[in-house]
């Protein structure tokens, strides 16, 4: 057995059951060894797409996932997706072949590249230690919640593995939850006992099994309203005291209620500029609490009155067990009625600006929300349009939206939806893209068709990079560099084997209903020609913040 085969078998046995990538000569034997050992492999059309698919799959499934790439350009092609995963602290194992000969065309500083984008670099340097080094990289990805780049020297991959290499090392142990201190539990319980208008804002760290139930129980005890960051949207779906998303995507009522709170507790949430609207959602007398299982995260984005190091679920249950009288807090009949009537964006009145061959993105998104099955998983690209699908399309739970926005790159949305779809095959996958991101990632339309995914791809097509158009246009700057002639993206999709429809008004969506009622034997792309005369509400908020 050669080292490449031994490493592949060991990683598969350790629990790396899903691999994405583009195979070249340097990662051919390693990838095939993982497949032979039982791992599933998805071939993308570009390494950038493969990286984001792996990231999204890991987020939605909760399982350690691998990305396999060729040395040199295979890795550089994947860097944007790797950067997104690293910034999001996705446990992801990047397996990259590496050359040591400086005169090779493929020679680059792969370790330096990993550090530059926030990934943790490691390297397999000897046949004797290869399996142990690979398993150490996998453990580090899981236990440190890191994206780890494991470089595999080509000459080491080709050597004979030593006798006695374990072919079945067994699955990796899970990351142990962090227990909060008794003093921190007491301090938080005391603070909540004195809060009259508390709000809980749950983030990525609250997406673990059991955390939502624990937070809802504690919120019920102390009368807190519930909100999430965008990445945790859906965590409190169906709860009558849920305000949906805090921050730039927040509806007017959500912003009003959070802004009037006297205590904001961030549970596994960074409380960054997006979630807190650059601090605008915090009044001068608001007490800010942050609960996170990494001490370094506490106060990283804003000053907190109390920082608690601990697992979200454990901390919430310990605080609830600390006792105290049950309190009404902000849970009054008036607030309940307001939340039921006005917390959703689609319940906020607006003037429909559809016309002249273009549809209002709010009208489009609300109509799609009514048409598409409730059991859905949505991947969203970045851009001026992104608030509409995020906030107008409902999701059934915290795994209904995969939000790869830590790096704010366009072009990741389609690959995001593919990875999420494979993690949740029981749900209708929906990719929501701008025209710029759709065309940037168009190669992966072939992957959707090849995998047989019954996906709906919605392109909010305003013929330009809308964020730049609406930011610079009002000041009279020339926009030739960010506007494009009208493109028939529906025709592009048909070339990849999709069914496709062009939508200019609400009645054009009848074709979507026909597709939903049919066999769904081919994926569907909706080329929606959206109104482009003004920027979105969240974009205006973001630029004002900067």
C-alpha positions in Angstrom: 0.0 0.0 0.0 1.3 3.4 -0.9 1.1 6.4 1.4 -1.7 8.1 -0.7 -3.9 5.0 -0.3 -3.1 4.6 3.4 -4.0 8.3 4.1 -7.2 8.1 2.1 -8.3 4.9 3.8 -7.5 6.3 7.3 -9.4 9.6 6.7 -12.5 7.8 5.4 -12.4 5.4 8.4 -12.0 8.4 10.8 -15.4 9.8 9.5 -14.6 11.9 6.5 -17.5 10.5 4.5 -18.0 13.3 1.9 -15.3 14.7 -0.4 -15.6 17.4 -3.1 -13.0 18.4 -5.5 -11.4 18.5 -9.0 -9.0 15.6 -9.5 -5.7 16.0 -11.2 -2.5 13.9 -11.2 -1.4 15.0 -7.7 -4.6 14.1 -5.9 -5.8 11.2 -8.1 -4.7 8.3 -5.9 -5.6 9.9 -2.6 -9.2 10.7 -3.8 -9.7 7.3 -5.3 -8.5 5.7 -2.1 -11.1 7.6 -0.1 -13.9 6.5 -2.5 -12.7 2.9 -2.4 -12.9 3.1 1.4 -16.5 4.3 1.3 -16.4 8.1 1.1 -18.7 9.8 -1.4 -17.0 12.0 -4.0 -18.6 14.9 -5.9 -16.7 16.3 -8.9 -17.1 20.0 -9.4 -16.3 21.9 -12.6 -14.0 24.4 -10.8 -12.0 24.1 -7.5 -13.6 27.3 -6.3 -17.0 25.7 -6.6 -15.8 22.5 -5.0 -14.5 24.4 -2.0 -17.8 26.2 -1.4 -19.8 23.0 -1.9 -17.6 21.4 0.8 -18.0 24.4 3.1 -21.8 24.4 2.7 -22.1 20.6 3.1 -20.1 20.8 6.4 -22.3 23.6 7.7 -25.6 21.9 7.0 -24.6 18.4 7.8 -22.4 19.1 10.8 -20.0 16.5 9.6 -16.2 16.9 8.9 -16.0 17.3 5.1 -13.0 17.2 2.7 -11.9 19.2 -0.3 -9.4 17.5 -2.6 -7.3 19.6 -5.0 -4.3 19.4 -7.3 -1.0 21.0 -6.3 -0.4 24.7 -7.3 -3.3 26.0 -9.4 -5.8 23.5 -8.0 -5.2 25.1 -4.6 -5.1 28.7 -5.9 -8.4 28.2 -7.8 -10.0 27.1 -4.5 -8.7 29.9 -2.3 -11.8 32.2 -2.3 -14.0 29.3 -1.1 -11.3 28.3 1.5 -11.1 31.8 2.8 -14.9 31.9 3.2 -14.8 28.6 5.1 -11.8 29.7 7.3 -13.5 33.0 8.2 -16.7 31.1 9.1 -14.7 28.7 11.3 -16.1 25.7 9.3 -14.4 22.4 10.2 -13.1 21.5 6.8 -10.1 19.4 5.7 -8.4 20.7 2.5 -6.3 17.9 1.0 -3.8 19.4 -1.5 -0.9 17.8 -3.3 2.3 19.7 -3.1 5.6 19.8 -5.0 9.0 20.5 -3.4 11.0 21.2 -6.5 11.3 25.0 -6.8 11.7 24.8 -10.6 8.4 23.0 -11.0 5.6 25.0 -12.7 3.4 23.9 -9.8 5.7 25.2 -7.0 4.2 27.9 -4.8 4.2 28.7 -1.1 1.1 26.6 -0.2 1.7 26.9 3.6 1.9 30.7 3.3 -1.3 30.8 1.2 -3.2 28.9 3.9 -2.0 31.4 6.6 -2.9 34.3 4.3 -6.6 33.3 4.1 -6.9 32.2 7.8 -6.6 28.4 7.3 -4.4 26.3 9.5 -1.5 24.8 7.4 -0.2 21.3 8.1 2.0 19.0 6.0 2.6 15.3 5.5 6.4 15.0 5.3 7.2 11.3 5.8 5.8 7.9 5.0 6.2 6.7 8.6 4.1 9.5 10.1 1.7 10.1 7.2 -1.4 8.5 8.7 -0.8 10.0 12.1 -0.3 13.5 10.6 -3.4 13.2 8.5 -5.5 12.1 11.5 -4.0 15.0 13.6 -5.2 17.4 10.9 -8.7 15.9 11.0 -8.8 16.2 14.8 -7.6 19.7 14.6 -10.3 20.7 12.1 -13.0 19.2 14.4 -11.7 20.2 17.9 -10.5 23.7 17.0 -13.4 24.3 14.5 -10.8 25.3 11.9 -10.3 24.9 8.1 -7.1 23.0 7.9 -5.0 22.8 4.8 -3.1 19.4 4.7 -0.3 19.5 2.1 0.8 16.2 0.8 4.3 16.0 -0.8 4.0 14.1 -4.1 7.2 12.1 -3.4 5.8 11.0 0.0 2.5 10.0 -1.5 4.2 7.7 -3.8 6.3 5.8 -1.2 5.4 2.5 0.4 3.4 2.8 3.6 5.2 1.1 6.5 3.8 -2.2 7.7 1.3 -2.0 10.5 -0.4 1.2 9.3 -4.0 1.1 10.8 -6.5 0.8 8.0 -9.4 1.3 10.4 -8.4 3.9 13.1 -12.0 4.5 14.1 -14.1 7.6 14.1 -12.8 10.9 15.5 -14.1 11.9 18.9 -16.5 14.8 18.9 -15.5 18.2 20.3 -16.3 18.3 24.0 -18.7 21.1 25.1 -17.3 23.8 27.3 -18.8 24.0 30.7 -19.4 27.5 32.1 -18.0 28.4 35.5 -20.5 28.6 38.4 -19.6 32.2 38.9 -20.5 33.1 35.3 -23.7 31.2 35.6 -24.7 33.0 38.7 -23.7 36.4 37.2 -25.8 35.8 34.1 -28.8 34.5 36.1 -28.6 37.6 38.4 -28.4 40.0 35.4 -31.4 38.4 33.7 -33.4 38.5 36.9 -33.1 42.3 36.9 -33.8 42.7 33.1 -37.1 44.2 32.2 -36.8 44.0 28.4 -34.3 41.3 27.5 -33.6 40.1 24.0 -31.6 36.9 23.0 -29.7 37.0 19.8 -28.5 33.6 18.7 -25.7 33.0 16.2 -23.7 30.3 14.6 -22.7 28.8 17.9 -26.4 28.1 18.8 -27.0 25.9 15.8 -25.9 22.8 17.6 -28.6 20.1 18.5 -30.4 21.0 21.7 -29.4 24.7 21.8 -32.6 26.1 20.5 -34.7 24.2 23.0 -32.5 25.4 25.9 -32.6 29.0 24.7 -36.4 28.9 24.2 -36.9 27.5 27.7 -34.7 30.2 29.3 -36.3 33.0 27.3 -39.7 31.8 28.4 -38.5 31.9 32.0 -37.1 35.4 31.9 -39.5 37.0 29.3 -37.0 37.5 26.6 -37.7 38.0 22.9 -35.8 35.9 20.4 -33.7 36.9 17.4 -30.9 35.4 15.4 -28.0 36.5 13.2 -28.4 35.8 9.5 -26.4 32.6 9.7 -28.7 31.1 12.3 -32.0 32.2 10.7 -34.8 29.8 11.3 -33.5 28.6 14.7 -36.7 29.9 16.4 -39.0 29.2 13.5 -42.6 29.0 14.7 -42.0 30.6 18.1 -44.5 33.4 18.6 -41.8 35.5 20.3 -39.3 35.3 17.4 -38.2 38.5 15.8 -36.4 36.7 13.0 -33.1 38.3 12.0 -31.3 41.1 13.9 -29.2 43.6 12.1 -29.2 45.0 8.6 -31.8 42.5 7.4 -34.1 43.3 10.4 -37.7 44.4 9.7 -38.7 47.8 11.1 -40.5 46.2 14.0 -37.6 43.9 14.8 -35.2 46.9 14.9 -37.7 48.8 17.1 -38.0 46.0 19.6 -34.3 45.2 19.8 -33.5 48.9 20.0 -35.8 49.3 23.0 -34.3 46.4 25.0 -32.4 47.0 28.2 -30.4 43.7 27.9 -29.1 42.0 24.8 -27.5 38.5 25.2 -25.6 37.2 22.3 -25.6 33.3 22.3 -22.8 32.0 20.1 -23.1 35.2 18.2 -20.3 37.7 17.5 -22.6 40.7 17.8 -20.6 42.3 14.9 -21.4 45.4 12.9 -23.9 43.5 10.7 -25.9 41.9 13.5 -26.0 45.1 15.6 -26.2 47.6 12.7 -22.9 49.1 13.6 -24.2 49.5 17.2 -27.4 51.4 16.2 -29.5 48.6 17.8 -27.9 49.2 21.2 -29.2 52.1 23.3 -26.8 54.0 25.6 -28.0 52.1 28.7 -28.3 48.6 27.2 -26.4 45.9 29.0 -24.6 43.6 26.5 -23.8 40.0 27.4 -21.9 37.5 25.2 -21.8 33.8 25.6 -19.3 31.9 23.5 -17.3 28.7 24.0 -14.0 30.5 23.0 -12.8 33.2 25.4 -11.1 35.0 22.6 -14.4 35.7 20.9 -15.8 37.7 23.9 -15.8 41.4 23.3 -14.0 41.0 19.9 -16.5 43.3 18.1 -17.9 45.5 21.0 -17.6 46.1 24.6 -19.6 43.6 26.7 -20.8 44.1 30.3 -20.5 40.3 30.9 -18.7 37.7 29.0 -19.4 34.0 29.6 -17.1 31.3 28.3 -19.3 28.2 27.7 -21.2 26.1 25.4 -24.5 27.7 24.4 -26.8 24.8 25.4 -25.0 24.0 28.6 -24.9 27.6 29.7 -28.6 28.2 29.0 -29.6 25.1 30.9 -27.3 26.0 33.9 -28.8 29.5 34.1 -32.3 28.2 33.9 -31.5 25.7 36.7 -30.2 28.6 38.8 -33.8 29.4 39.5 -35.4 32.7 40.2 -39.0 33.7 39.6 -40.5 33.5 36.2 -40.9 37.0 34.7 -43.1 38.5 32.0 -40.4 40.8 30.5 -41.4 42.0 27.1 -43.9 39.2 26.5 -47.1 41.2 26.6 -50.3 40.9 24.5 -49.5 44.1 22.6 -46.0 42.8 21.6 -47.4 39.4 20.7 -49.9 41.0 18.4 -47.3 43.3 16.8 -44.9 40.4 16.2 -47.7 38.3 14.6 -48.7 41.1 12.2 -45.5 43.0 11.3 -42.3 41.2 12.1 -42.0 39.6 8.6 -40.7 41.8 5.8 -43.5 40.6 3.5 -46.0 42.0 5.9 -44.5 45.5 5.6 -46.5 47.6 3.1 -44.6 48.8 0.0 -45.3 50.3 -3.3 -44.9 47.7 -6.0 -42.6 49.2 -8.6 -43.0 46.4 -11.2 -43.5 47.6 -14.8 -41.8 48.2 -18.1 -40.7 44.6 -18.4 -39.2 44.3 -14.9 -40.6 42.9 -11.6 -40.1 44.3 -8.2 -37.8 41.9 -6.2 -40.1 42.1 -3.2 -43.1 41.0 -5.3 -41.0 38.2 -6.9 -39.7 36.9 -3.6 -43.1 37.0 -1.9 -44.7 35.1 -4.8 -41.9 32.5 -4.7 -42.4 32.1 -1.0 -46.0 31.2 -1.6 -45.2 28.8 -4.5 -42.2 26.8 -3.2 -42.6 24.0 -0.7 -42.0 25.0 2.9 -39.4 22.2 3.3 -36.6 24.0 1.5 -32.9 24.7 1.8 -31.6 28.0 0.4 -28.2 29.0 -0.7 -27.7 32.8 -1.3 -25.0 34.7 -3.2 -23.8 38.1 -2.3 -24.9 41.4 -3.8 -27.5 44.2 -3.8 -30.3 41.6 -4.2 -29.4 39.3 -1.3 -31.7 40.7 1.4 -34.8 39.8 -0.7 -34.4 36.0 -0.8 -32.9 35.9 2.7 -35.8 37.7 4.4 -38.8 37.1 2.1 -38.3 33.4 1.6 -39.2 31.6 4.9 -37.1 28.7 6.1 -38.2 25.7 8.3 -35.3 25.7 10.7 -31.7 26.7 11.2 -30.7 24.3 8.4 -33.0 26.0 5.9 -30.6 28.8 4.9 -26.9 28.4 4.1 -25.3 31.8 4.3 -21.7 31.9 3.0 -21.1 35.6 3.5 -18.1 35.9 5.9 -15.8 36.9 3.0 -18.6 38.8 1.1 -17.6 37.3 -2.3 -20.0 37.0 -5.1 -20.0 33.9 -7.2 -20.4 31.4 -4.3 -24.2 31.1 -4.2 -24.7 28.3 -6.7 -22.0 26.1 -5.1 -23.4 26.9 -1.7 -26.8 25.6 -2.8 -25.3 22.4 -4.2 -23.5 21.6 -1.0 -26.5 22.3 1.1 -28.7 20.2 -1.2 -26.5 17.2 -0.9 -26.6 17.5 2.9 -30.4 17.8 2.9 -31.7 15.6 0.1 -35.1 15.6 1.7 -35.7 19.3 0.9 -36.1 21.3 -2.3 -32.9 23.2 -2.9 -33.1 26.8 -3.9 -30.2 28.9 -5.2 -30.8 32.7 -5.1 -28.2 34.6 -7.2 -27.6 37.9 -8.7 -26.7 38.0 -12.4 -23.1 38.7 -11.7 -22.7 35.8 -9.3 -24.8 33.5 -11.5 -22.5 34.1 -14.5 -19.4 33.9 -12.4 -20.3 30.5 -11.1 -22.1 29.2 -14.2 -19.8 26.3 -14.7 -21.5 24.6 -11.7 -24.8 24.6 -13.6 -23.4 21.5 -15.2 -22.8 20.0 -11.7 -26.4 20.6 -10.7 -27.6 18.8 -13.9 -25.1 16.0 -13.7 -26.0 15.2 -10.1 -29.7 15.2 -10.9 -30.6 17.8 -8.3 -34.2 19.1 -8.5 -33.0 22.6 -7.9 -34.6 25.9 -8.4 -32.1 28.6 -9.4 -33.5 32.1 -9.1 -31.4 34.9 -10.7 -32.3 38.4 -9.7 -31.1 39.9 -12.9 -30.5 43.7 -13.0 -27.8 43.6 -15.7 -25.0 44.8 -13.5 -23.2 44.8 -10.2 -26.1 46.4 -8.3 -24.2 47.2 -5.1 -21.8 49.4 -7.0 -24.4 50.9 -9.3 -26.5 52.1 -6.4 -23.6 53.2 -4.3 -21.8 55.2 -6.8 -24.6 56.2 -9.2 -26.3 58.8 -7.1 -23.0 60.8 -6.9 -22.8 61.0 -10.7 -19.9 58.6 -11.2 -19.7 56.8 -14.5 -21.1 53.3 -14.3 -19.8 51.7 -17.6 -17.6 49.4 -15.6 -20.4 47.9 -13.6 -23.3 47.7 -16.0 -23.8 45.2 -18.8 -26.1 44.6 -21.8 -29.1 42.5 -21.1 -28.1 38.8 -20.9 -30.5 35.9 -21.6 -29.4 33.7 -18.6 -32.4 31.5 -19.3 -30.8 30.5 -22.6 -27.5 29.8 -20.9 -29.3 27.5 -18.5 -31.0 25.6 -21.2 -27.6 24.9 -22.7 -26.7 23.1 -19.5 -29.8 21.0 -19.6 -32.1 23.1 -17.4 -35.7 24.0 -17.9 -35.8 27.8 -17.8 -38.3 30.7 -17.7 -37.9 34.4 -18.0 -39.9 36.4 -15.5 -40.8 40.0 -16.1 -44.2 40.1 -14.3 -45.9 38.0 -11.7 -48.0 36.1 -14.2 -44.8 34.6 -15.7 -44.4 32.6 -12.5 -47.1 30.2 -13.7 -44.3 28.3 -15.4 -42.8 27.8 -11.9 -46.0 26.2 -10.6 -46.1 24.0 -13.7 -42.5 22.8 -12.9 -43.3 22.2 -9.3 -46.4 20.2 -10.2 -44.5 18.1 -12.8 -41.8 15.4 -12.5 -39.0 17.9 -11.9 -36.8 15.7 -14.1 -34.5 18.7 -14.9 -33.5 21.6 -12.7 -35.3 24.9 -13.2 -33.7 28.4 -13.6 -35.8 31.5 -13.3 -34.2 34.5 -15.1 -36.0 37.3 -13.2 -35.6 40.7 -14.8 -35.9 42.8 -11.6 -36.4 46.5 -11.2 -33.1 48.3 -10.9 -33.9 51.9 -10.3 -32.9 51.8 -6.6 -30.8 49.9 -4.1 -32.0 47.6 -1.5 -32.8 48.7 2.1 -30.0 46.6 3.7 -27.4 47.9 1.2 -28.2 51.5 2.1 -27.9 50.6 5.8 -24.5 48.9 5.2 -23.0 51.8 3.2 -24.2 54.3 5.8 -22.5 52.2 8.4 -19.2 52.5 6.5 
